[in-house]
Amino acid sequence: MTGGILVLRALGLGDLLTAVPALRALRRAFDDERLVLAAPENLRDLVELIDAVDELLPTAGLGELSWPGEPPRLAVNLHGRGPESIHDLLAQDPLELITHRHPDFPGVDGPDWPAEAHEVDRWCRLLEAARIPADRDDLALPQPPGPSPAADAVVIHPGAAFAARRWPPDRYARVARELSARHRVVVTGSAPEAPLVRAIVEEAGLPGDAALVGGGLAELAATVAEARLVICGDTGVGHLATAYGTPSVLLFGPTPPRLWGPPAGDRRHTVLWVGDVGDPHGGAPDPGLLLLREERVLTAAEDLLRTGASRG
């Protein structure tokens, strides 16, 4: 591996999908150079769907970056404000670096970190400060290569990376049970989330094959792409629904949707949030999230199902 453009975003699924407009902006700006994304190996299936990326450099997180061969011509920090991410990129000895400024690196120029920016806008602004135009609406992904295991189903995804963003399982079960009287409902999750998914399926009285677990990101993407509706919290699956134009009901808390939600004004997505802000990395469901009751979620879901919110 020699030269090229190195982009660091060694985070999760939602982080990857909110960086798609910035990645495509870099692709357009450097269309004759190889663009390498440093991100976790478990995101490979989705990285391969992003037409802007030539190669994945498996990177589990901060402190793990290792670029072989000649130094990259350009390194781009789409990971965070630093200092760790800036240190990791400077250690690769790039000829140029695009990053937000940080006081630990007074010799590294860049714009100030915009604390209240939407995650998509944050990275587009960073590139625009380097005179690289970016399209914030360039979020769509191409169709996944495989078929959906549950085409035209209502997809419920109860998991989230942190407990603060997980709505209680019994509430998801009630929503699943009531919707299943009129629609096919499936519940998705990763392999570690299998007990959670199967408990919800059982409590909701759904058939055993309604539990879709451990199929990998390619299967999850296909499931969301062909779903009739997605119901989930503030997690990567919500960003998949945006990427595929799949109508969704998104349960936000404790992070406000203005920072991580779908594009404002997109009527395919109904965002539910009570207005409380808290710690998104907390170890228990956020009190604001708990104020969202099943009736509100069911009403939002039935409204989208009844109106047949169009894809785009």
NORCORPE-V679761 format. One record per helix or strand. SS is the DSSP state (H for helix, E for strand). FROM is the first residue (numbers start at 0). TO is the last residue. Records with the same first field share a line. If there is no record, write none. Layout:
SS->FROM-TO ; FROM-TO
This chain:
E->4-7 ; 34-38 ; 54-57 ; 73-76 ; 95-97 ; 153-156 ; 184-188 ; 210-212 ; 228-232 ; 247-250 ; 268-271
H->12-17 ; 19-28 ; 40-46 ; 83-89 ; 118-128 ; 162-164 ; 168-178 ; 190-203 ; 207-209 ; 216-224 ; 235-243 ; 256-259 ; 286-289 ; 293-306
